Amino acid sequence: MDLSTAYLGLMLENPLIPSASPATESLDGLKRLEDAGAAAVVLPSLFEEQIHAEERSLRHWLSHGVESYAESITYLPEPGTFSVGPDAYLERLRKAKESLGIPVIASLNGETPGGWTAYAQTLAQAGADALELNIYRVAADPEVAGERVEEEALAIVREVRG
């Protein structure tokens, strides 16, 4: 039986695409999914807000108490020399692409218009075959029409696609 299908512009042997789960968190798990017959895999999401929280935390702890012991700050590297961001995710993506013979789909959960496009470009450059956008917004304001919420989601997709 021919189960081949086209999905996201990719020709797949079948429509089985495991997504974010404990099995997709490690390279070994991804290989096991491929061996079991998965036609593609979706990595767990890269969360823009998590990256921003890490940056804020790093800045806080590098500057916390420096007015008390000014001489001690000379022992610390400059904040700009730290690597805070999607590096671990990008490395996981690169390793998956090198090791697997099936498409690897990156997943992005962003919170700012610019963040979506910046990280989408980075994921594409790292070798992602496609990109899953997790657009999450709690639309709880009764004064905001549903059409406006939907238009904001469509604007994000258009921006990333561009």
C-alpha positions in Angstrom: 0.0 0.0 0.0 1.3 3.4 -0.9 1.0 5.8 2.1 3.3 8.5 0.6 2.0 12.0 1.0 3.1 15.6 0.5 3.2 17.8 3.6 4.7 21.2 4.0 6.2 20.8 0.5 8.0 17.7 1.6 7.5 14.3 0.0 7.0 11.8 2.9 6.9 8.0 2.8 3.8 8.1 5.1 1.9 10.7 7.2 3.4 9.7 10.5 5.1 12.7 12.1 5.8 12.5 15.8 5.9 15.9 17.5 7.1 17.4 20.8 7.3 14.6 23.3 9.9 12.9 25.5 10.8 10.8 22.4 11.8 13.9 20.4 13.9 15.5 23.1 17.1 13.4 22.4 19.0 12.4 19.4 18.6 8.7 20.4 14.9 9.1 20.7 14.7 10.8 17.2 16.7 7.9 15.7 14.3 5.4 17.4 11.4 7.2 15.9 13.0 7.1 12.4 13.7 3.4 12.8 10.1 2.8 13.8 8.9 4.3 10.6 8.3 8.0 11.3 8.5 10.0 8.0 9.5 13.2 9.7 9.9 14.6 13.2 9.0 17.8 14.9 11.4 19.0 17.6 10.1 20.4 20.9 9.5 24.2 20.7 12.1 26.9 21.1 10.4 29.5 23.4 11.3 33.1 22.7 10.2 34.2 26.2 12.5 31.6 27.8 15.5 33.0 25.9 14.5 36.5 27.1 14.2 35.3 30.7 17.6 33.8 30.5 19.1 37.0 29.2 17.4 39.1 32.0 18.6 36.6 34.6 22.2 36.7 33.4 22.2 40.5 33.3 20.8 40.6 36.8 23.3 38.2 38.4 26.3 39.8 36.7 25.4 43.2 38.0 23.9 42.2 41.4 25.9 43.7 44.3 28.6 45.2 42.1 28.3 48.5 44.0 29.3 46.7 47.2 32.4 45.0 45.9 33.4 46.9 42.8 36.8 45.3 42.6 35.2 41.8 42.2 33.5 42.7 38.9 36.9 42.7 37.2 36.9 38.9 37.6 33.8 38.5 35.6 33.6 38.4 31.8 31.8 41.1 30.0 28.0 40.3 29.7 28.2 40.5 25.9 30.7 37.6 25.8 28.1 35.1 27.3 26.2 32.9 24.9 22.6 33.2 25.9 20.0 32.2 23.4 18.9 29.4 21.1 22.4 27.8 20.9 21.5 24.5 22.5 18.4 24.2 20.4 20.3 25.0 17.2 22.9 22.4 18.0 20.2 19.8 18.6 18.7 20.7 15.2 22.0 20.5 13.5 22.8 17.1 15.0 19.4 15.7 14.1 19.8 16.9 10.5 23.3 15.2 10.3 22.1 11.9 11.9 18.6 11.4 10.4 17.5 10.6 6.9 14.0 12.1 7.4 12.9 15.7 7.5 13.4 17.6 10.8 10.8 20.2 11.5 11.8 22.9 14.0 9.2 24.4 16.3 9.0 28.0 17.4 6.9 29.5 20.2 7.4 33.3 19.9 6.0 36.3 21.7 7.1 39.4 19.7 6.6 40.2 16.0 10.4 40.7 15.5 11.3 37.6 17.5 9.3 35.3 15.3 11.2 36.4 12.1 14.6 36.5 13.8 14.4 33.0 15.2 12.7 31.6 12.1 15.6 32.7 10.0 18.1 31.2 12.5 16.2 27.9 12.5 16.1 27.8 8.7 19.8 28.6 8.5 20.5 25.7 10.9 18.9 23.3 8.5 15.2 23.0 9.5 13.2 21.4 6.7 10.1 23.2 7.9 9.0 25.4 10.8 6.0 24.8 13.1 4.7 28.1 14.6 3.0 27.8 17.9 0.9 30.9 18.1 -0.4 31.1 21.6 -2.5 34.0 22.9 -5.0 34.0 25.6 -7.8 36.0 24.0 -9.7 36.9 27.1 -10.5 40.6 26.4 -14.2 40.7 25.5 -13.6 44.1 23.8 -11.3 42.5 21.2 -13.2 40.9 18.3 -12.3 37.4 17.2 -11.4 38.6 13.7 -8.7 40.9 15.2 -7.2 37.9 17.1 -7.2 35.9 13.9 -5.7 38.7 11.9 -2.8 39.0 14.3 -2.1 35.3 13.9 -2.2 35.7 10.1 0.1 38.7 10.3 2.7 36.6 12.2 2.6 33.8 9.6 2.9 36.4 6.7 5.8 38.1 8.5 7.7 34.8 9.1 7.0 33.6 5.5 8.4 36.9 4.1 
